[in-house]
Amino acid sequence: MDRYRIIPDESYYHTIFCNADHLRVCSDDFRFKDWSARGSHPKTLGIEDIPQLENTTAHFARKFDTDVDSAVLDVLDKRTC
């Protein structure tokens, strides 16, 4: 047990892969995040962000909050199915 690390399971593979000379690691996490609010967390995405989400090459997006805007997820579900 490693009690001195916050997230040892998540850092284990990254440490091995990033230190292997024969592997190439891509630094793109394929996630759409909007940091325009300049806070400690990305902006909560809403229905007004649909055009940006449609024009990105990202495979994932964050962050969503159904208490703030659940309609954005309904729209995305209809467009991807």
Secondary structure, 3 states (H helix, E strand, C coil): CCCCCCCHHHHHHHHHHHHCCCCCCCCCCCEECCCCCCCCCCCCCCHHHHHHHHCCCCCEECCCCCCCCCHHHHHHHHHHC
